[in-house]
Structures are given as C-alpha cells and as structure tokens.
C-alpha cells in the first residue's frame, strides 16, 4: 500500500515538473549558445504533458498529468490523475509555496527561504533543487550554479549534471523556431522524474535568430 506521502508526490514533484509538428532542425545546425541566450531571457512559457515519479529507495511511484505555467519567477503547476481526478494546483513564488485542491481550498503553505525545498523534504524525505527546475525544463543549466553539459557527436545536448542530479534529454522538438525538450528524465540516487511534454507555448514576440 502506498504511504500517505506518495499520494502527494504528484504535487510535490512539481516544485521540482510531443510539441508542434514543425520539422526539427538538424542538431549540427543548431547554435546552442544562441539558443541558451534566447531561452535564458524567456520569462513567459507554458507546457502540458505527463509526469512520472519514482522513489528509488522504496520502489513506489505515481503518475500525473501536468500543466506548468511560468511567469517570470512565479510558477503555477496543475497536476491531476486520469480524467482530471485528484486535481491540485501548486502556486510557487519566491519565498512562498502553497497547494490548492480541486475545490479551490488551500491545503498547505510554506513560506521563507527555500520554501519549496523544505516542502519536499518534509513531505517525501528527500529534497530537490527546485530553483533550477525551470531552467532544466527548457533544456538549460541553471546559470546560478556550476554544472556540466554533455553533447552528442552530432552536437545535440543529451545530458546535464547539476546539484548531484543527472538530467537526460531524450528528445527535442521545434516550437516556433526554438528547440525545446519533449522528453527528459531527472534522476539522482534517491528519485527519478520522467516528463513527457505534449505541447509547448512560448511567446512569438521573443527575438529569434533569422
């Protein structure tokens, strides 16, 4: 039987969480430095997809549908089970994180420095570099922390190492001229999070390479 904490994994993992049919540019033709500059400056974006979380110590896991909306430093993450069951929304801003259930009732709140990390640790027993997640989801390393990027022989980003986590990028898609991950795995010795992104939305007004 799953522990009560595992029933909250989907919401907790959010502090952490196939696009358009446009043709993907060959990896060798992608200027990854220019891409990084554009995406690092991107303040407004959204995706929807599926999230699977597994505790590698206990072997327990769960899955959820996820919709992540990023507006500058603020995140709004909606997670739900099959046919929208068990929907929860996580509102995350600097110094504050709160969970709202499907009835609009706030069920949990953390405030203060590293609120998201404390929330994770209290609920699951393991923490996550939550502040770096919004960069990893875009296929970027967090510029505020040391990290290592691994590229394939074709010049495509395949792995990223930061904070003791390995982020594997299994697939990219082209969305409005930007290469964005559509399948990625975040893993350390304690937990694994697999995200499959079905749709990206990014502002068309962002300056893009011609």
C-alpha positions as a Markdown table, in Angstrom:
| # | Residue | x | y | z |
|---|---|---|---|---|
| 1 | Unk | 0.0 | 0.0 | 0.0 |
| 2 | Unk | 1.3 | 3.4 | -0.8 |
| 3 | Unk | 2.2 | 5.7 | 2.0 |
| 4 | Unk | 0.2 | 8.9 | 2.5 |
| 5 | Unk | 3.2 | 10.9 | 1.4 |
| 6 | Unk | 3.1 | 9.1 | -2.0 |
| 7 | Unk | -0.4 | 10.4 | -2.6 |
| 8 | Unk | 1.2 | 13.9 | -2.6 |
| 9 | Unk | 4.1 | 13.0 | -4.8 |
| 10 | Unk | 2.5 | 14.5 | -7.9 |
| 11 | Unk | 2.1 | 17.9 | -6.2 |
| 12 | Unk | 5.4 | 17.8 | -4.6 |
| 13 | Unk | 7.3 | 16.8 | -7.7 |
| 14 | Unk | 6.0 | 19.9 | -9.3 |
| 15 | Unk | 8.3 | 22.1 | -7.3 |
| 16 | Unk | 10.8 | 20.4 | -8.9 |
| 17 | Unk | 7.8 | 19.2 | -13.5 |
| 18 | Unk | 5.1 | 16.0 | -28.2 |
| 19 | Unk | 5.1 | 19.5 | -29.2 |
| 20 | Unk | 4.3 | 21.1 | -32.6 |
| 21 | Unk | 4.7 | 19.2 | -35.8 |
| 22 | Unk | 7.3 | 21.6 | -37.1 |
| 23 | Unk | 10.4 | 20.0 | -38.6 |
| 24 | Unk | 13.3 | 19.7 | -36.2 |
| 25 | Unk | 16.5 | 21.4 | -37.4 |
| 26 | Unk | 19.5 | 19.1 | -37.7 |
| 27 | Unk | 21.4 | 19.1 | -34.4 |
| 28 | Unk | 24.6 | 20.2 | -36.1 |
| 29 | Unk | 22.9 | 23.3 | -37.5 |
| 30 | Unk | 21.7 | 24.5 | -34.1 |
| 31 | Unk | 23.7 | 27.3 | -32.4 |
| 32 | Unk | 23.4 | 26.1 | -28.8 |
| 33 | Unk | 25.0 | 29.2 | -27.4 |
| 34 | Unk | 22.5 | 31.4 | -29.2 |
| 35 | Unk | 19.7 | 29.1 | -28.1 |
| 36 | Unk | 20.8 | 29.4 | -24.5 |
| 37 | Unk | 20.8 | 33.2 | -24.6 |
| 38 | Unk | 17.3 | 33.3 | -26.0 |
| 39 | Unk | 15.8 | 30.8 | -23.6 |
| 40 | Unk | 17.5 | 32.2 | -20.5 |
| 41 | Unk | 15.8 | 35.5 | -21.2 |
| 42 | Unk | 12.4 | 33.8 | -21.7 |
| 43 | Unk | 10.1 | 34.8 | -18.8 |
| 44 | Unk | 6.7 | 33.6 | -20.0 |
| 45 | Unk | 6.2 | 30.0 | -21.1 |
| 46 | Unk | 3.9 | 27.0 | -20.6 |
| 47 | Unk | 3.7 | 23.3 | -21.3 |
| 48 | Unk | 1.4 | 20.4 | -20.7 |
| 49 | Unk | 2.3 | 16.7 | -20.6 |
| 50 | Unk | 2.8 | 13.7 | -18.3 |
| 51 | Unk | 4.9 | 13.3 | -15.2 |
| 52 | Unk | 6.0 | 10.0 | -13.6 |
| 53 | Unk | 7.8 | 10.0 | -10.3 |
| 54 | Unk | 9.6 | 7.0 | -8.6 |
| 55 | Unk | 11.2 | 6.8 | -5.2 |
| 56 | Unk | 14.3 | 4.7 | -5.9 |
| 57 | Unk | 14.6 | 3.7 | -2.3 |
| 58 | Unk | 11.1 | 2.3 | -1.6 |
| 59 | Unk | 10.3 | 1.5 | -5.3 |
| 60 | Unk | 7.0 | 3.3 | -5.0 |
| 61 | Unk | 5.9 | 5.7 | -7.7 |
| 62 | Unk | 3.0 | 7.7 | -9.2 |
| 63 | Unk | 2.0 | 9.4 | -12.4 |
| 64 | Unk | 0.0 | 12.6 | -13.2 |
| 65 | Unk | -0.9 | 14.9 | -16.0 |
| 66 | Unk | 0.9 | 18.2 | -15.6 |
| 67 | Unk | 0.5 | 21.8 | -16.9 |
| 68 | Unk | 3.2 | 24.2 | -15.9 |
| 69 | Unk | 2.9 | 28.0 | -16.5 |
| 70 | Unk | 5.9 | 30.1 | -15.8 |
| 71 | Unk | 5.6 | 33.9 | -15.5 |
| 72 | Unk | 8.9 | 35.5 | -14.6 |
| 73 | Unk | 9.9 | 34.0 | -11.2 |
| 74 | Unk | 6.4 | 32.7 | -10.5 |
| 75 | Unk | 5.1 | 29.2 | -11.3 |
| 76 | Unk | 1.7 | 27.8 | -11.5 |
| 77 | Unk | 1.6 | 24.0 | -11.8 |
| 78 | Unk | -1.6 | 21.9 | -12.2 |
| 79 | Unk | -1.5 | 18.2 | -11.7 |
| 80 | Unk | -4.3 | 15.6 | -12.0 |
| 81 | Unk | -4.9 | 11.9 | -12.4 |
| 82 | Unk | -7.0 | 10.2 | -15.1 |
| 83 | Unk | -9.9 | 12.3 | -16.4 |
| 84 | Unk | -8.9 | 15.1 | -14.1 |
| 85 | Unk | -9.3 | 13.2 | -10.9 |
| 86 | Unk | -7.5 | 14.4 | -7.8 |
| 87 | Unk | -6.6 | 17.8 | -9.4 |
| 88 | Unk | -4.3 | 20.0 | -7.4 |
| 89 | Unk | -2.6 | 23.3 | -8.2 |
| 90 | Unk | 0.7 | 24.5 | -6.8 |
| 91 | Unk | 1.4 | 28.2 | -6.7 |
| 92 | Unk | 5.1 | 28.9 | -6.3 |
| 93 | Unk | 6.7 | 32.3 | -5.9 |
| 94 | Unk | 10.0 | 33.4 | -4.3 |
| 95 | Unk | 9.7 | 32.6 | -0.6 |
| 96 | Unk | 6.3 | 31.0 | -0.7 |
| 97 | Unk | 4.6 | 27.9 | -2.0 |
| 98 | Unk | 1.0 | 26.8 | -1.5 |
| 99 | Unk | -1.2 | 23.9 | -2.6 |
| 100 | Unk | -4.8 | 24.3 | -3.6 |
| 101 | Unk | -7.2 | 21.4 | -4.1 |
| 102 | Unk | -9.8 | 20.9 | -6.8 |
| 103 | Unk | -12.4 | 22.8 | -4.7 |
| 104 | Unk | -10.2 | 25.8 | -4.5 |
| 105 | Unk | -9.2 | 25.2 | -0.9 |
| 106 | Unk | -5.7 | 25.8 | 0.2 |
| 107 | Unk | -4.4 | 22.7 | 1.9 |
| 108 | Unk | -0.8 | 23.5 | 2.6 |
| 109 | Unk | 1.6 | 26.5 | 2.6 |
| 110 | Unk | 5.3 | 27.0 | 3.2 |
| 111 | Unk | 7.0 | 30.4 | 3.4 |
| 112 | Unk | 10.5 | 31.7 | 3.9 |
| 113 | Unk | 13.9 | 30.9 | 2.4 |
| 114 | Unk | 14.0 | 27.6 | 0.4 |
| 115 | Unk | 10.2 | 27.1 | 1.0 |
| 116 | Unk | 10.0 | 24.6 | -1.9 |
| 117 | Unk | 12.9 | 22.5 | -0.8 |
| 118 | Unk | 11.6 | 22.4 | 2.8 |
| 119 | Unk | 8.2 | 21.3 | 1.5 |
| 120 | Unk | 9.8 | 18.5 | -0.5 |
| 121 | Unk | 11.9 | 17.3 | 2.4 |
| 122 | Unk | 9.0 | 17.3 | 4.9 |
| 123 | Unk | 6.6 | 15.5 | 2.6 |
| 124 | Unk | 8.9 | 13.0 | 0.9 |
| 125 | Unk | 12.0 | 12.8 | 2.9 |
| 126 | Unk | 14.2 | 13.9 | 0.0 |
| 127 | Unk | 14.8 | 17.3 | -1.5 |
| 128 | Unk | 15.1 | 18.7 | -5.0 |
| 129 | Unk | 16.9 | 21.7 | -6.4 |
| 130 | Unk | 13.6 | 23.4 | -7.1 |
| 131 | Unk | 15.0 | 26.7 | -8.2 |
| 132 | Unk | 16.9 | 25.0 | -11.0 |
| 133 | Unk | 13.9 | 23.2 | -12.4 |
| 134 | Unk | 12.6 | 26.0 | -14.6 |
| 135 | Unk | 15.9 | 26.0 | -16.4 |
| 136 | Unk | 16.2 | 22.2 | -16.8 |
| 137 | Unk | 12.7 | 22.0 | -18.3 |
| 138 | Unk | 13.8 | 24.4 | -21.1 |
| 139 | Unk | 17.0 | 22.3 | -21.7 |
| 140 | Unk | 19.3 | 24.7 | -19.9 |
| 141 | Unk | 21.7 | 24.5 | -17.0 |
| 142 | Unk | 20.9 | 26.9 | -14.1 |
| 143 | Unk | 23.3 | 29.8 | -14.6 |
| 144 | Unk | 23.4 | 30.4 | -10.8 |
| 145 | Unk | 25.1 | 27.0 | -10.1 |
| 146 | Unk | 28.1 | 25.1 | -11.6 |
| 147 | Unk | 27.1 | 22.3 | -14.0 |
| 148 | Unk | 28.3 | 20.1 | -16.8 |
| 149 | Unk | 26.7 | 19.7 | -20.2 |
| 150 | Unk | 27.3 | 16.7 | -22.4 |
| 151 | Unk | 26.7 | 16.9 | -26.2 |
| 152 | Unk | 26.4 | 14.0 | -28.7 |
| 153 | Unk | 28.7 | 13.6 | -31.6 |
| 154 | Unk | 26.0 | 15.4 | -33.7 |
| 155 | Unk | 26.3 | 18.4 | -31.4 |
| 156 | Unk | 23.0 | 17.9 | -29.6 |
| 157 | Unk | 22.6 | 18.3 | -25.8 |
| 158 | Unk | 22.0 | 14.9 | -24.3 |
| 159 | Unk | 22.9 | 15.2 | -20.6 |
| 160 | Unk | 23.2 | 17.8 | -17.9 |
| 161 | Unk | 24.7 | 17.4 | -14.4 |
| 162 | Unk | 23.9 | 19.9 | -11.6 |
| 163 | Unk | 23.4 | 19.7 | -7.8 |
| 164 | Unk | 24.1 | 15.9 | -7.9 |
| 165 | Unk | 21.3 | 15.3 | -10.4 |
| 166 | Unk | 21.6 | 13.9 | -13.9 |
| 167 | Unk | 19.2 | 15.4 | -16.5 |
| 168 | Unk | 18.9 | 13.3 | -19.6 |
| 169 | Unk | 17.3 | 14.9 | -22.7 |
| 170 | Unk | 15.8 | 12.1 | -24.8 |
| 171 | Unk | 14.1 | 14.2 | -27.4 |
| 172 | Unk | 13.8 | 17.8 | -28.6 |
| 173 | Unk | 11.1 | 19.3 | -30.8 |
| 174 | Unk | 11.0 | 22.6 | -32.6 |
| 175 | Unk | 8.4 | 25.1 | -31.3 |
| 176 | Unk | 8.1 | 28.4 | -33.1 |
| 177 | Unk | 11.8 | 28.1 | -34.2 |
| 178 | Unk | 13.1 | 27.1 | -30.7 |
| 179 | Unk | 14.4 | 23.7 | -29.8 |
| 180 | Unk | 12.7 | 22.6 | -26.6 |
| 181 | Unk | 12.7 | 19.2 | -24.7 |
| 182 | Unk | 9.7 | 16.9 | -25.3 |
| 183 | Unk | 11.1 | 14.0 | -23.2 |
| 184 | Unk | 13.5 | 14.3 | -20.3 |
| 185 | Unk | 14.5 | 12.3 | -17.2 |
| 186 | Unk | 15.8 | 13.9 | -13.9 |
| 187 | Unk | 17.5 | 11.4 | -11.6 |
| 188 | Unk | 19.8 | 11.0 | -8.6 |
| 189 | Unk | 20.4 | 8.2 | -6.2 |
| 190 | Unk | 17.1 | 8.8 | -4.4 |
| 191 | Unk | 14.4 | 9.6 | -7.0 |
| 192 | Unk | 13.6 | 9.6 | -10.7 |
| 193 | Unk | 11.3 | 12.0 | -12.5 |
| 194 | Unk | 10.3 | 11.4 | -16.1 |
| 195 | Unk | 8.5 | 14.1 | -18.0 |
| 196 | Unk | 6.9 | 13.7 | -21.5 |
| 197 | Unk | 5.8 | 17.1 | -22.9 |
| 198 | Unk | 2.9 | 17.1 | -25.3 |
| 199 | Unk | 2.6 | 20.8 | -26.0 |
| 200 | Unk | 4.7 | 23.9 | -25.6 |
| 201 | Unk | 3.6 | 27.5 | -25.7 |
| 202 | Unk | 6.2 | 30.3 | -25.9 |
| 203 | Unk | 5.7 | 34.0 | -26.8 |
| 204 | Unk | 6.1 | 34.7 | -30.6 |
| 205 | Unk | 7.5 | 38.1 | -29.8 |
| 206 | Unk | 10.7 | 36.7 | -28.4 |
| 207 | Unk | 13.7 | 37.7 | -30.6 |
| 208 | Unk | 14.7 | 34.7 | -32.6 |
| 209 | Unk | 17.6 | 34.0 | -35.0 |
| 210 | Unk | 16.7 | 34.8 | -38.6 |
